Amino acid sequence: MPEVEFLPDGKRVNVRAGLTLLEAARQAKVAVRTRCSGGLSCLMCKVRVVGGVEGLTEPKQAEKAKLGALEAQGYRFACQARVTGAVTVELPEDPLKAAIRAQLKRQQEEEDLW
C-alpha cells in the first residue's frame, strides 16, 4: 500500500493504490479545502508535490489546462491526482490562518516600535 505524507503536519497514511490525494487526505483526517468534492470545478484543492511525483498518475489535459504554469512548480489538484506509490505533498496554509498570522505579525511590529 502506498504511503502519502501531508506537510506541514507530517501526517502519513497508507492508502489503496488508485485513490485520489483528496480521498487520502480524508483518510488521514487532513483538511483539504474544496467545494466541489472532486469535480475539478472549484479549483480549491491545489497541493504541491514535494516528493515522489512518480507516485501519482500523470495529469490529464483538463487538469493541465486549469493548472497552467503552476504545473511546472509541482502543483496538482488533490481531487485529480491518483496515488500509485509513495508521495509527499505540501498543503497550502488556510487563508484565514494566514490572515490572522499576518495581523499578529503587524501588531508585534507596531509594539516593537514602542
Secondary structure, 3 states (H helix, E strand, C coil): CCEEEEECCCEEEECCCCCEHHHHHHHCCCCCCCCCCCCCCCCCCEEEEEECHHHECCCCHHHHHHHHHHHHHCEEECCCCEECCCEEEECCCCHHHHHHHHHHHHHHHHHHHC
